[in-house]
Amino acid sequence: MTLSLITLGVYTAATGSGLACNAEWPLCSGQLIPALTINPDFIEWFHRFVAMITGFLILGTALWAWIGGQSKRTRLASTLAVVLLPLQISIGAVTVTINGLVPGGYSVPTHAAHLLVALSIFSLLTLTTLWAYDGRLAQSRADRLQAALGVGAIGLAVSTLFSRAVPIIVYDAGAQAWFVVGSLIAFSSLLAALVWAWSAGDAVRITAAIALVSLFVTMLLGRDIVLYSSTARVVNLGLLVLAWAGVAAGYLLLRRSTPESRSGPVSESDPL
């Protein structure tokens, strides 16, 4: 749901629907529910509706972690996601409802902050999921790492296809949404690879970290955080190549590792 919400938020901004409800909340252009057709009012209203549901699910996840006997780090990650929710809601309010009262409310820095907090919440929820299932997975560490890198490569392929650094598809609102979908799938998968490789002390965690950081910066460049000049395009393309190199190197390292080094679960003492 969080992945869907971030994607929908990007689509809403890309279609210019963010201010469609005339800076009203909870109403939208004087109505509780606007016309149920694909129009700017409906897109903005639907984004708010999904955000409300997702917010309650994040609260429920934290509650589940505390009453379900989860580990300390699982409870911490889920609780931090809840702590960031008011900040994300506040930035959203500044962006689309009270931007006239706050200088620079509807601006690139505000959009950047909105995306960064959203990615932080998404990362914390990913960690919550990974740590909740730690020790319960039958697959070996190597199998999990290989699966994570494989899914990461699929997500990265989608992200690359719709990236504005690659002149294949017009970077319109739909392409931006698919770019974010692929990027978030790759992001969560690479984060999983980093977590699972951490306790082994091998080079896979380094390659996963390189790919993860490179992908993170490409996501910022793909959201109009900077003026997208020819130089920015070259940097974006270079980071995409670096992300692919990290995934490929991690996979090759796994293939070359010995059976002994490839096995073994991630321990509860894992610093991540």
Wavefront OBJ file of the C-alpha trace (Angstrom):
o trace
v 0.000 0.000 0.000
v 2.859 2.388 0.766
v 4.449 1.603 -2.596
v 1.103 2.251 -4.286
v 0.630 5.491 -2.351
v 4.052 6.860 -3.330
v 3.383 5.948 -6.953
v -0.035 7.587 -6.851
v 1.490 10.687 -5.268
v 4.005 10.975 -8.088
v 1.241 10.516 -10.671
v -0.886 13.153 -8.931
v 1.958 15.665 -9.001
v 2.909 14.802 -12.593
v -0.635 15.376 -13.851
v -0.817 18.700 -12.022
v -3.690 17.443 -9.872
v -2.103 18.332 -6.542
v -3.928 21.644 -6.323
v -7.110 20.456 -8.032
v -9.285 20.491 -4.898
v -8.885 24.268 -4.526
v -6.778 23.934 -1.379
v -9.666 22.317 0.520
v -9.588 19.444 2.991
v -11.375 17.157 3.693
v -13.649 18.531 0.978
v -12.591 18.634 -2.658
v -13.925 21.593 -4.606
v -16.834 21.856 -2.182
v -17.719 18.152 -2.279
v -16.880 15.260 0.008
v -16.537 12.942 -3.000
v -15.938 14.493 -6.437
v -17.193 13.147 -9.748
v -16.006 9.552 -10.107
v -14.337 10.046 -13.461
v -10.659 10.451 -14.301
v -10.250 14.162 -13.705
v -7.821 16.225 -11.584
v -10.259 16.492 -8.652
v -10.769 12.725 -8.541
v -7.040 11.978 -8.833
v -6.219 14.249 -5.883
v -9.162 12.951 -3.839
v -8.236 9.309 -4.551
v -4.658 10.023 -3.498
v -5.941 11.389 -0.182
v -8.246 8.367 0.232
v -5.420 5.863 -0.321
v -3.190 7.897 2.015
v -5.784 7.630 4.779
v -6.084 3.845 4.410
v -2.312 3.424 4.260
v -1.843 5.556 7.360
v -4.188 3.317 9.355
v -2.387 0.220 8.048
v 0.971 1.643 9.167
v -0.508 2.302 12.619
v -1.838 -1.262 12.655
v 1.569 -2.622 11.696
v 3.196 -0.901 14.664
v 0.459 -2.164 16.989
v 0.935 -5.700 15.650
v 4.683 -5.468 16.238
v 4.203 -4.468 19.872
v 1.469 -6.907 20.867
v 2.669 -9.754 18.652
v 5.915 -10.392 20.499
v 8.142 -9.131 17.713
v 11.826 -8.360 18.206
v 13.026 -5.029 19.522
v 14.325 -3.884 16.150
v 11.032 -4.820 14.459
v 9.099 -2.760 16.989
v 11.560 0.113 16.582
v 11.315 0.212 12.772
v 7.511 0.055 12.740
v 7.252 2.709 15.459
v 9.596 5.070 13.632
v 7.398 4.708 10.530
v 4.449 5.899 12.635
v 6.511 8.758 14.089
v 7.273 10.000 10.559
v 3.610 9.920 9.505
v 2.667 13.342 10.988
v 5.695 14.898 9.275
v 4.693 13.407 5.925
v 1.103 14.557 6.361
v 2.289 18.051 7.314
v 4.523 18.345 4.248
v 1.625 17.166 2.093
v -0.612 19.806 3.642
v 1.967 22.495 2.948
v 2.218 21.310 -0.641
v -1.449 21.170 -1.621
v -3.584 23.052 0.903
v -1.700 25.789 2.740
v 1.089 26.464 0.228
v -0.104 30.060 -0.068
v 0.490 30.592 3.640
v 3.961 29.019 3.626
v 6.635 30.542 1.351
v 7.745 27.978 -1.199
v 4.916 25.614 -0.270
v 4.516 24.225 -3.772
v 8.146 24.068 -4.810
v 10.968 21.672 -5.645
v 12.423 21.583 -2.074
v 9.001 20.756 -0.630
v 8.488 17.973 -3.163
v 11.970 16.666 -2.383
v 11.224 16.597 1.347
v 7.917 14.864 0.657
v 9.686 12.146 -1.351
v 12.517 11.705 1.169
v 10.141 11.207 4.094
v 8.029 8.814 2.011
v 11.132 6.770 1.146
v 12.125 6.752 4.817
v 8.731 5.349 5.810
v 8.894 2.815 2.973
v 12.383 1.735 4.068
v 11.292 1.340 7.695
v 8.311 -0.784 6.664
v 10.592 -2.916 4.494
v 12.915 -3.438 7.458
v 9.919 -4.241 9.659
v 8.913 -6.988 7.243
v 12.430 -8.388 6.877
v 13.104 -8.500 10.604
v 9.672 -9.909 11.432
v 10.428 -12.953 9.280
v 14.064 -13.261 10.343
v 14.840 -16.839 11.333
v 11.536 -18.114 9.917
v 12.627 -18.534 6.311
v 13.659 -21.994 5.148
v 15.917 -20.736 2.373
v 19.638 -20.382 2.922
v 21.228 -16.946 3.063
v 22.614 -17.382 -0.449
v 19.218 -18.355 -1.862
v 17.609 -15.331 -0.235
v 20.332 -13.035 -1.511
v 20.070 -14.449 -5.009
v 16.286 -14.007 -4.990
v 16.622 -10.438 -3.684
v 19.137 -9.517 -6.369
v 16.968 -11.181 -9.027
v 13.853 -9.226 -8.039
v 16.024 -6.123 -7.738
v 17.187 -6.618 -11.319
v 13.582 -6.912 -12.527
v 12.617 -3.717 -10.727
v 15.715 -1.963 -12.006
v 14.864 -3.039 -15.573
v 11.423 -1.430 -15.269
v 12.963 1.661 -13.702
v 15.534 1.928 -16.487
v 12.946 1.460 -19.226
v 10.837 4.360 -17.944
v 13.716 6.540 -16.753
v 14.063 9.927 -18.388
v 17.778 9.244 -18.641
v 17.032 6.632 -21.317
v 15.264 8.096 -24.392
v 12.954 5.153 -25.027
v 9.577 6.217 -23.631
v 8.227 9.753 -23.259
v 8.583 10.755 -19.610
v 4.939 11.663 -19.099
v 2.802 11.132 -15.990
v 2.253 7.431 -16.703
v 5.951 6.825 -17.337
v 6.842 8.601 -14.095
v 4.468 6.326 -12.187
v 5.975 3.182 -13.712
v 9.474 4.544 -13.062
v 8.627 4.833 -9.368
v 7.031 1.353 -9.269
v 10.165 -0.250 -10.701
v 12.456 1.858 -8.542
v 10.629 0.995 -5.305
v 10.600 -2.724 -6.114
v 14.336 -2.572 -6.777
v 14.901 -0.400 -3.711
v 13.169 -2.788 -1.297
v 14.882 -5.810 -2.868
v 18.338 -4.256 -2.636
v 17.637 -3.234 0.946
v 16.746 -6.868 1.671
v 20.011 -7.992 0.038
v 21.946 -5.519 2.162
v 20.290 -6.744 5.373
v 20.782 -10.421 4.568
v 24.406 -9.921 3.513
v 25.343 -7.754 6.491
v 26.194 -10.458 9.017
v 28.342 -12.401 6.558
v 30.939 -9.668 6.224
v 31.381 -10.420 2.525
v 31.613 -8.202 -0.510
v 27.968 -8.742 -1.479
v 26.851 -6.154 1.043
v 29.206 -3.612 -0.550
v 27.824 -4.221 -4.028
v 24.248 -4.109 -2.700
v 24.985 -0.830 -0.908
v 26.472 0.691 -4.064
v 23.442 -0.331 -6.115
v 21.050 0.926 -3.428
v 22.671 4.354 -3.095
v 22.922 4.760 -6.872
v 19.251 3.886 -7.284
v 18.282 6.296 -4.510
v 19.963 9.227 -6.287
v 18.387 8.275 -9.638
v 14.985 8.409 -7.934
v 15.725 11.961 -6.809
v 16.880 12.925 -10.292
v 13.751 11.331 -11.735
v 11.467 13.548 -9.675
v 12.542 16.995 -10.881
v 14.647 17.588 -7.764
v 17.198 19.367 -9.924
v 17.062 21.180 -13.239
v 17.370 18.273 -15.641
v 20.154 19.520 -17.852
v 22.323 17.471 -20.198
v 24.840 17.136 -17.362
v 22.140 15.808 -15.030
v 21.159 13.278 -17.696
v 24.748 12.016 -17.972
v 24.986 11.734 -14.175
v 21.630 9.937 -14.077
v 22.710 7.494 -16.758
v 26.014 6.872 -14.983
v 24.208 6.107 -11.734
v 21.916 3.669 -13.514
v 24.963 1.873 -14.922
v 26.502 1.816 -11.429
v 23.302 0.343 -9.977
v 23.296 -2.378 -12.619
v 26.985 -3.044 -11.956
v 26.285 -3.457 -8.238
v 23.503 -5.971 -8.868
v 25.575 -7.919 -11.402
v 28.668 -7.957 -9.187
v 26.647 -9.170 -6.199
v 25.164 -11.984 -8.249
v 28.572 -13.055 -9.588
v 30.067 -13.000 -6.097
v 27.294 -15.268 -4.879
v 27.821 -17.675 -7.760
v 31.532 -17.906 -7.001
v 31.171 -18.318 -3.240
v 31.736 -21.684 -1.601
v 28.799 -23.721 -0.235
v 29.992 -23.079 3.323
v 30.032 -19.309 2.931
v 26.694 -19.296 1.174
v 24.729 -20.938 3.955
v 23.573 -19.854 7.381
v 20.755 -17.667 8.656
v 21.068 -14.030 9.617
v 21.501 -13.865 13.381
v 19.435 -11.760 15.782
v 22.628 -9.893 16.667
v 22.778 -8.485 13.152
v 23.522 -4.751 13.686
v 20.971 -3.835 11.028
l 1 2 3 4 5 6 7 8 9 10 11 12 13 14 15 16 17 18 19 20 21 22 23 24 25 26 27 28 29 30 31 32 33 34 35 36 37 38 39 40 41 42 43 44 45 46 47 48 49 50 51 52 53 54 55 56 57 58 59 60 61 62 63 64 65 66 67 68 69 70 71 72 73 74 75 76 77 78 79 80 81 82 83 84 85 86 87 88 89 90 91 92 93 94 95 96 97 98 99 100 101 102 103 104 105 106 107 108 109 110 111 112 113 114 115 116 117 118 119 120 121 122 123 124 125 126 127 128 129 130 131 132 133 134 135 136 137 138 139 140 141 142 143 144 145 146 147 148 149 150 151 152 153 154 155 156 157 158 159 160 161 162 163 164 165 166 167 168 169 170 171 172 173 174 175 176 177 178 179 180 181 182 183 184 185 186 187 188 189 190 191 192 193 194 195 196 197 198 199 200 201 202 203 204 205 206 207 208 209 210 211 212 213 214 215 216 217 218 219 220 221 222 223 224 225 226 227 228 229 230 231 232 233 234 235 236 237 238 239 240 241 242 243 244 245 246 247 248 249 250 251 252 253 254 255 256 257 258 259 260 261 262 263 264 265 266 267 268 269 270 271 272
